[in-house]
Amino acid sequence: MMIFLENHRVVKYSAELNDKGRKVSVEELPESVGIINWLKRESERSRTIEKVFSLDLSLLASECLRDEDAATTVISAPLISKNSLFGIIIAINDEKRRLFSEDDIHLLTIMANQAAIAFENYLLYKTLEVESITDGLTGVYNYRFLIRTVRIEIKRALRFKTEFSFMMLDVDNLKDYNDANGHLSGSRALKDIADILASNCREIDLVAKYGGDEFALVLPQTGRAGAISLGKRILSSVREFKFDGVNPGLLTCSIGVAVFPDDAHEVEELIEKADAALYEAKSLGKNSIISTTDLCSKNHC
């Protein structure tokens, strides 16, 4: 099914195959019914259509009507993937006294189908790509992407002689929370904490799931003081959050901080230092943030 604009008339073109061959029908639409309204009726996805096509089609109309004497003909085909309209393919004929033939419209239909398949394959690829680097529960990056990012940040810091901070965060008493409220509630709590981390971080920071109830943060071009300041904001945000809409303070977090290159020069060493600081924060009563310098002060190193 196509729609085209001929001599300032909006015309709907339909073609279907039957045992006698291809049947073609042409219907002139009222002047007040434009391409947008037709697409709304055909696809029943008006919100998507308005977002994608309003500007483009207004420009098309002004282009086609620029010369009142020209017998400009326009045909268009919707691009549909999984019953969702995502685009429109348009052909414009500026030759006078020549209409698009049935073969022209058939070719446009084939082009639209091929374009829709290509777009669908692209969306599938992007979906698989995103799923391969994100945690299914929380939506933040996964361990695999985290390690790759730390390696990249080390190379960047060495090249530009800058620093970055690495933070390990553990949810305090999550097992007790699960026992009291159920594991589904615990899963929602992890998602909420991931959202809290993301909302407190900059766009250039990375939030990732490290383990069962552990998260990791990579803070580019951020020193120890900046990381500790962020960590304190996160602790406060978690402490004040009403998990499952009940009283705040049911869950808290502990954080360990390590800085490259002051504390480590390799990925594994950096993680070990942050993990040691996190363990110290847990052992000192939880709901706190400890840096590697605090460990050194305690151990006189």
C-alpha positions, 0 to 999 in steps of 0.5 A: 500500500502506497501513498503519493501526491499528484498535482496537489492531490493526496492519493492512496495507492493499493496493490494486492496479488490474486489469481488474476494477477496484481489488482491496483486501486487508487483512492483520492483522499480529502485534502485535510487528510495528509500522509501523517493521518494516513500513516496513523490509521494504517499503523495505529502507532501515532506517537511514533509517527509524530516523533519521526515524521512530522518535520520531514513530511512538512519539508517534503510537502513544501518541496513538492508544491514549490512550483504550482505548474509542475506535475510533481508526483510523489510515492512513499512506502512505510518502513516497518519492523516487527509491526513498528513503523520506524521510517518512510521511503519516498520517491519524487518524480519531477517529470511533467505528464509522467506518473509512476508506473506499477513497476515503479511502485513495485520496486519501491515496495521491494526497497522498503522491505529490504530497508526494513530487514536491514534496520531490523538486523541493525537493531538486533545487533545493537541489542546483543551488543548492549546485552553483552556488556550490561548486567541483566538485573541492574542495567549497569555495566558488567564485570567484563566491561568493567575490566576492559574500561579499567585497562583503557583508563590505565593507558589513558592516565599513563599517556596524559599523566593523569589519575583516576579513582577506583571504588568498590562498594558492598551492600551491608547486610543484604542477606538479612534484608533478603531473609526478612523481605524476600529475594525479590525485594533484595533484587529490587534493592540492588536495582535501586542502589544501581540507580542511586550510584548512576544518579550521583555519578558524572556522565564520564564515570562508569558504574558496574556490577562486580559481584553478587552484592558488590558494585565498582565505580571508575572515576576518570581524572578524579583524585582521592579527595574527589572520590571520597566526597562522591563516596560520602554522597552515595552513603548518604543517598543509600542511607536515606533511600526508602527501599520498597517504600518503607522506612529509610536506613534498612540498607547501607553500604561500605566503600573502598577507594584506590587511586591510580597511579598512587596505589597501584600500576596494574588492574589486578593490584588496583582492584586488590587495594580497593577491595582491601579498603572495602574489607576494612570499612566493613570490619570497622562497622560498615556504612563507611568509606575507607581509602588505601591511605587510611590502611597505610596510616593504620599499618604504618606504611 
